[in-house]
């Protein structure tokens, strides 16, 4: 079954109204007809099984048959604090993080990050990260990844934070983790990861290609963030976050 996102305002009186580029996608790409069923999500917490009824040129009305109780969101909120990587790696990281259940992605400016963004570049990057190429705004990576993986919501990419700002952002989280290549003790790491439970907010701090500076890790520890190991291998920045999300996803799934 194909799934589409609408806003809560587009759901009323037993119907969901689909607008925007999804209309063209349903009519001309998927060539769907009245009577076929689709999944509709309000981008917050509700999901419905609907039947296409009126397929117009500007909007599509779908009659709600039932609420979909097969919820796909993780029972905890995972926040990925990602050190700015080179090239287009961030787009891949965002896409895969969404598929793995991340609640929000927060880019971080760290000491060893090669990429430096001024305000103009940051605004441009944020638009692309959140909405994709301007010509395909509705089909940006976040939207597509959320649809493909059956998410109830479309996570967002936060504006770029310094590490100090990131620490403040995660201050109230129940658990904060920082994978670090010099951290030792898989036993200790397992014990820390076992603390993650449903209902928690969890921060995951990932360094850029050059990793974290020793002082940055010390600062993190002073803020109560737990350094952990991901094993004997050194993982790339685009792999480390995905590894952490995968581990926590497996642990949290009921």
Secondary structure, DSSP 8 states (H G I E B T S, - for coil): --EEE--GGGEETTEEEE-THHHHIIIIIS---TT-EEEEE-SSS-EEEEEEEEE-SS-EEEEEEEE-----S-SSEEEEEEE--STTHHHHHHHHHHHTT-SEEEEEE-TT-S----HHHHHHHHHHHHH-SGGGGGG-HHHHHHHHTT-SS--EEEEEEEHHHHHHHTTT-SEEEEE-TT---HHHHHHHHTT--TT-EEEEEE--TT---HHHHHHHHHTT-EEE---SS---HHHHHHHHHHHHHHHH--
